[in-house]
Amino acid sequence: MHKTIVTTLLLAMATGGAAQEARPDPRRPGTPVLKGAPDRPLTDPKSLTSPALPAARPVPIADLFFTRSSYFATWTPDGQVVMATDLTGRTNLWRVPRGGFPVQLQQSEDKTYYPGATPDGKLLLYASDVGGREIYDIFAIPAQGGAAVNLTATPDASDTGPFAFTRNSTLVAFNRRVAAEPSTNVAVMSLADRKVRLLTQEKEAGVYWYVLDFSPDGRFLYANRMNAAQTGSSVWRLEVATGTATRIAGGPAEPFERAGALSPDGRALSLTSENAAGLHQAMLLDLTSGKRLPIRPGPWPQTAGAFSPDGRTVIAVANVDGRDEAYAYDRANRTTKRLPLPDGKVSDPFGILPGFSPDGRQLLFPHASGSAPFDYWTYDMATGATTRLTRLGLASIDPDTLPRTSIVHYPSADGTVISAVLWMPWNLKRNGSAPVVVLAHGGPTYQTSDDFDRTATALASRGYMVIAPNVRGSTGYGSAFEQANRRDLGGRDLEDEAGAAKFLIASGYADPRKIGITGGSYGGFMTVMAVARMPDFWAAGVEEYGIVNWNTMWERGSPALREYQRALIGDPTKDKAVYTRVSPLTYLHDTKAPLLVLQGANDIRVPAHEAEQIVDVLKQAGRTVDVKVYAEEGHGFLKRENQIDAAERTIAWFDRYLTGASSDR
């Protein structure tokens, strides 16, 4: 569920790049290799093994969801850490002490995102919506906690972070999306009188502005501007007094470029820049000379990150096939060293973390892996020591007994190499009897990484082989791969999903009659498309808030989401045939597999009408279908009781229709 929420937050922020052509692979004649995708050797399915662990037991589902999540954390000026976490089952702000239990700073039934501290240390700002409707207001509380004040109160506009503050704490900059408009803009607010001004007046449909930082003197604000197709991004300097905008990197005819951070002296930017192979690389941009300096060129996508408070060090993170490698670049010596952080994910999706403490001695980073629940850690820049700052998991979630993850590579139907995360159960016999569940990720511009996944862990600990492919359209493998499913949603990428199950069948462990699929958002779309277009392959499906009809999505979606949809599959009038071909509704009557539908009542991204259409068609056709709609939930379920209920329903569905087991496991 954590991944689905992050996908929701990143729908218009995912990395992109210009499309590239495929080229033949001389090592395997006839096999296409998408330019920019790093070379990956195929995994022999017979090499997969299920280790023996007599003590292995099914992980209690409720315990998995009482293992808490966090989507945001920030340093405060006095060197404390504030995180947005669901310790109580609701995502609120907590201060993390060096010892003892975290201190709750505010409480709300609705989610609290984008925490940011004013430089003077007096206030904490955050964004919150109501009931998952994604119309955010900005709130402020005293830094040590207290009553919340709504600073914006805009029922027709959504105001979000991450925020930027002037050094004197008088102005805050944020992103504003008017509900009726197809683009976002940059806004600034005076914290003294709460007056808001728009610094940009975007006229082009489907363009999204994202605040970065103020110059040290407060005269300028740096921001990123990205198109709905996520193929172009540029960096701009906005004059705060007048709104005059100057482009300083990227542009319509230039490679994708996105600023990560402004140096403390205001003279340089860390920059994520696309190279000729379609891969993002971390750079430094000198704002005086315009010169770019690579931080550490490599074969995998990179993200440029934070500067140290003295400006001498800058962080970059490489995404190596779904696992992070963090690097520190010494600007004086022009040397780079890899930081010895735990294996797995050590960055947030917004490029904020890893982030330096105010004194520059510590680096705050998130960590999770397939067998390690989420926590925040610190890294000591002098000694190299890592320290776990939080303990958000339950004692019953023992990493030593959780199913292990591995990154595997298999050929799809046309030979394209696909990477996937595999959760392998303990104690399987290689006798072709194990059930399989394919996890289809959202987006589609997203990537499943070696991260802690509650659903996968619950299933794998109950004997299911669980595999999460990064199919065509995923990020992390170059811009050509990311663009490869445009106007072909549910086509080749569906073959990639099915190829994951076929790979496990070839291992000798999996039963070809016990293949299931599940996913949320685009993963929900893929689930419905899978059972509809390949009715004899899949034995069961659980779809969460997925699209079934792209025409009704266009009719009911927000203007901003229409532009994203246009980038994926074109215009509903001009490209009517495409819309018909890529809509699961076209094939839904062919479905044979039992399908469970889970939906949020207040979802503005995939409205509940999509779920209603699925249920109506399948019931009329006499198929097996069930549905649960969660009140006061949007795109993804955030309330703990609903997360647990959805997971229990999912496990019970697959138990019933894949294994025939009872649903009380």
PEDA-V949940 format. One line per field, one symbol per residue. ss: DSSP state (H for helix, E for strand, L for the rest). burial: I if it has 24 or more other ideal C-beta (glycine too) atoms within 12 Angstrom, else O. A space follows every 10 residues. Layout:
ss: ???
burial: ???
This chain:
ss: LHHHHHHHHL LLLLLLLLLL LEEELLLLLL LEEELLLLLL LLLLHHHLLL LLLLLLLLLL HHHHHLLLLE EEEEELLLLL EEEEELLLLL LEEEEELLLL LLEELLLLLL LEEEEEELLL LLEEEEEELL LLLLLLEEEE EELLLLLLEE LLLLLLEEEE EEEEELLLLL EEEEEEEELL LLLLEEEEEE LLLLLEEELL LLLLLLEEEE EEEELLLLLE EEEEEEELLL LLEEEEEEEL LLLLEEEEEE LLLLLLEEEE EELLLLLEEE EEEELLLLLE EEEEEELLLL LEEELLLLLL LEEEEEELLL LLEEEEEEEE LLEEEEEEEE LLLLEEEELL LLLLELLLLL LLLLEELLLL LEEEEEEEEL LEEEEEEEEE LLLLLEEELL LLLLLLLLLL LLLEEEEEEE ELLLLLEEEE EEEELLLLLL LLLEEEEEEE LLLLLLLLLL LLLHHHHHHH LLLLEEEEEE LLLLLLLLHH HHHLLLLLLL LHHHHHHHHH HHHHHLLLLE EEEEEEEEEE LHHHHHHHHH HHHLLLLLLE EEEELLLLLH HHHHHHLLHH HHHHHHHHHL LLLLLHHHHH HLLHHHLHHH LLLEEEEEEE LLLLLLLHHH HHHHHHHHHH LLLLEEEEEE LLLLLLLLLH HHHHHHHHHH HHHHHHHHHL LLLLL
burial: IIIIIIIIII IIIIIIIIII OIOOOOOOOO OIIIIIIIOI OIIOIOOIOI OOOOOIOIII IOIIIIIIII IIIIIIIOII IIIIIIIOII IIIIIIOOOO OIOIIIOIOI IIIIIIIIIO OOIIIIIIIO IIIIIIIIII IOIOOOOIOO IIOIOOIIII IIIIIIOOIO IIIIIIIIIO IIIIIIIIIO IOOIOIIIII OIOOOIIIII IIIIIOOIOI IIIIIIIIII IIIIIIIIOI OOIOIOIIII OOOOIIIIII IIIIOIOIII IIIIIOIIII IIIIIOIOOO OIIIIIIIII IIIIIIIIIO IOIIIIIIII IIIIIIIIIO IOOOOIOOIO IIIIIIIIII IIIIIIIOOI OIIIIIIIII IIIIIIIIIO IOOOOIIIII IIIOOOIOIO IIIIIIIIII IIIOIIIIII IIIIIIIIOO OOIIIIIIII IIIIIIIIII IIIIIIIIII IIIIIIIIII IIIIIIIIII IIIIIIIIII IIIIIIIIII IIIIIIIIII IIOIIIIIII IIIIIIIIII IIIIIOIIII IIIIIIIIII IIIIOIIIII IIIIIIIIII OIOOOOOIIO OIIIIIIIOI IIIIIIIIII IIIIIIIIII IIIIIOIIOO OOIOIIIIII OOIIIIIIII OIIIIIIIII IIIIIIIIIO OOOOO
